[in-house]
Amino acid sequence: MHIDLTGKSALVTGSTQGIGLAIAKGLLEAGARVGVNGRSEESVARAVDGLREKQPDADVVPVVADVSTDEGFAAATAAMPDVDVLVNNLGIFESRPALEITDEEWRRFFEVNVLAGVRLTRHHLPRMTGRGWGRVLYIASDSAVVTPVEMIHYGMSKTALLAVSRGFAKEAAGTGVTVNSVIAGPTHTGGVEGFVRSLVGDDLPWDEAQREFMRKHRPQSLIQRLIEPSEIAAMVTYLSSPLASATTGGAVRVDGGYVDAILP
């Protein structure tokens, strides 16, 4: 199977590290021109330099913008006004007792994790349908369907993405544009390492801490380990390609068998 995105452009939000950076790398390796997005010039420059170091001929566009704000949205669409692939990866998460989550935090999680992607989709989807080709993807989470009690505000936002992606897929029906969400399971990123440590402590070596976290807090996982960002990126790269033309309106799982249910 050969995935070729030569001549296509893509914007990956929240792509200076972790899953987003791995997705940007996967799309670049497939030949796409890729916008790397982050909130600071320093983080974006570091990510862009790292990608170019590994692939000197990579066509990378720095997109410095907090796309969860109106100003950031304007900056991002000015940097890349028209893309073939939009990957809404930006997201925040934290652990918080359910009854201590404030109204402000509920709003912040919705603004960043949901509305930022909706706003960008509203801009790019009509351009894609006008050309008769495009890909919109939302990076969801197993927390969308198996909501952890310690982060229900995060789970709410990821559940919303399943509805958003399904709805926009219906809006794009018959146009040649596909819209999907990717349900990512517990993934090995820097941010998740901190989250794991917050739950199991700092005493254990990382490999033992990871296993303890999965055993106590994510026992549903069939692979019994954290997923690597490159494994999420492989699915996203495929769904971004012409090979995935018959997959739309879906919630595609890369969760290590974590979700013990058949999704509608």
Solvent accessible surface area in square Angstrom, and as a share of the most:
residue,aa,sasa,rsa
1,M,191,0.85
2,H,146,0.65
3,I,40,0.20
4,D,73,0.38
5,L,1,0.00
6,T,99,0.58
7,G,73,0.71
8,K,51,0.22
9,S,14,0.09
10,A,0,0.00
11,L,1,0.00
12,V,0,0.00
13,T,2,0.01
14,G,20,0.19
15,S,0,0.00
16,T,29,0.17
17,Q,133,0.59
18,G,25,0.24
19,I,29,0.15
20,G,1,0.01
21,L,53,0.26
22,A,19,0.15
23,I,0,0.00
24,A,0,0.00
25,K,70,0.30
26,G,15,0.14
27,L,0,0.00
28,L,4,0.02
29,E,107,0.48
30,A,13,0.10
31,G,36,0.35
32,A,3,0.02
33,R,100,0.37
34,V,0,0.00
35,G,0,0.00
36,V,0,0.00
37,N,2,0.01
38,G,8,0.08
39,R,185,0.68
40,S,51,0.33
41,E,133,0.59
42,E,127,0.57
43,S,21,0.14
44,V,1,0.01
45,A,51,0.39
46,R,150,0.55
47,A,8,0.06
48,V,4,0.02
49,D,86,0.45
50,G,29,0.28
51,L,9,0.05
52,R,101,0.37
53,E,142,0.64
54,K,148,0.63
55,Q,49,0.22
56,P,117,0.74
57,D,122,0.63
58,A,11,0.09
59,D,73,0.38
60,V,6,0.04
61,V,19,0.11
62,P,70,0.44
63,V,2,0.01
64,V,59,0.34
65,A,8,0.06
66,D,46,0.24
67,V,2,0.01
68,S,15,0.09
69,T,52,0.30
70,D,97,0.50
71,E,133,0.60
72,G,5,0.05
73,F,46,0.19
74,A,56,0.44
75,A,44,0.34
76,A,1,0.00
77,T,16,0.09
78,A,80,0.62
79,A,43,0.34
80,M,3,0.01
81,P,77,0.49
82,D,68,0.35
83,V,1,0.01
84,D,21,0.11
85,V,0,0.00
86,L,0,0.00
87,V,0,0.00
88,N,10,0.05
89,N,20,0.10
90,L,40,0.20
91,G,35,0.34
92,I,44,0.22
93,F,74,0.31
94,E,39,0.17
95,S,45,0.29
96,R,74,0.27
97,P,77,0.48
98,A,32,0.25
99,L,181,0.90
100,E,106,0.48
101,I,15,0.08
102,T,71,0.41
103,D,96,0.50
104,E,130,0.58
105,E,20,0.09
106,W,83,0.29
107,R,156,0.57
108,R,104,0.38
109,F,1,0.00
110,F,84,0.35
111,E,70,0.31
112,V,22,0.12
113,N,6,0.03
114,V,3,0.02
115,L,46,0.23
116,A,2,0.02
117,G,6,0.06
118,V,23,0.13
119,R,24,0.09
120,L,1,0.00
121,T,0,0.00
122,R,143,0.52
123,H,34,0.15
124,H,0,0.00
125,L,9,0.04
126,P,79,0.50
127,R,100,0.37
128,M,0,0.00
129,T,42,0.25
130,G,69,0.66
131,R,107,0.39
132,G,35,0.34
133,W,51,0.18
134,G,0,0.00
135,R,3,0.01
136,V,1,0.00
137,L,2,0.01
138,Y,0,0.00
139,I,8,0.04
140,A,3,0.02
141,S,8,0.05
142,D,5,0.03
143,S,4,0.03
144,A,6,0.05
145,V,55,0.32
146,V,44,0.25
147,T,63,0.37
148,P,15,0.09
149,V,113,0.65
150,E,34,0.15
151,M,7,0.03
152,I,54,0.27
153,H,0,0.00
154,Y,29,0.11
155,G,0,0.00
156,M,63,0.28
157,S,0,0.00
158,K,8,0.03
159,T,62,0.36
160,A,26,0.20
161,L,3,0.02
162,L,32,0.16
163,A,72,0.56
164,V,29,0.17
165,S,2,0.01
166,R,125,0.45
167,G,38,0.37
168,F,41,0.17
169,A,8,0.07
170,K,131,0.56
171,E,128,0.57
172,A,1,0.01
173,A,74,0.57
174,G,90,0.86
175,T,44,0.26
176,G,43,0.41
177,V,7,0.04
178,T,7,0.04
179,V,0,0.00
180,N,1,0.01
181,S,1,0.01
182,V,0,0.00
183,I,0,0.00
184,A,6,0.05
185,G,5,0.05
186,P,18,0.12
187,T,6,0.03
188,H,47,0.21
189,T,22,0.13
190,G,60,0.57
191,G,48,0.46
192,V,23,0.13
193,E,62,0.28
194,G,44,0.43
195,F,19,0.08
196,V,0,0.00
197,R,57,0.21
198,S,81,0.52
199,L,56,0.28
200,V,32,0.18
201,G,30,0.29
202,D,114,0.59
203,D,142,0.74
204,L,61,0.30
205,P,80,0.51
206,W,54,0.19
207,D,85,0.44
208,E,75,0.34
209,A,0,0.00
210,Q,26,0.11
211,R,140,0.51
212,E,38,0.17
213,F,3,0.01
214,M,7,0.03
215,R,153,0.56
216,K,120,0.51
217,H,61,0.27
218,R,17,0.06
219,P,88,0.56
220,Q,72,0.32
221,S,6,0.04
222,L,138,0.69
223,I,71,0.36
224,Q,134,0.60
225,R,97,0.36
226,L,2,0.01
227,I,6,0.03
228,E,72,0.32
229,P,22,0.14
230,S,72,0.47
231,E,64,0.29
232,I,0,0.00
233,A,5,0.04
234,A,65,0.50
235,M,57,0.25
236,V,0,0.00
237,T,11,0.07
238,Y,64,0.24
239,L,2,0.01
240,S,0,0.00
241,S,0,0.00
242,P,60,0.38
243,L,84,0.42
244,A,2,0.01
245,S,76,0.49
246,A,102,0.79
247,T,43,0.25
248,T,67,0.39
249,G,11,0.10
250,G,23,0.22
251,A,34,0.26
252,V,31,0.18
253,R,89,0.33
254,V,25,0.14
255,D,7,0.03
256,G,18,0.17
257,G,22,0.21
258,Y,5,0.02
259,V,3,0.02
260,D,134,0.70
261,A,54,0.42
262,I,172,0.87
263,L,38,0.19
264,P,174,1.09
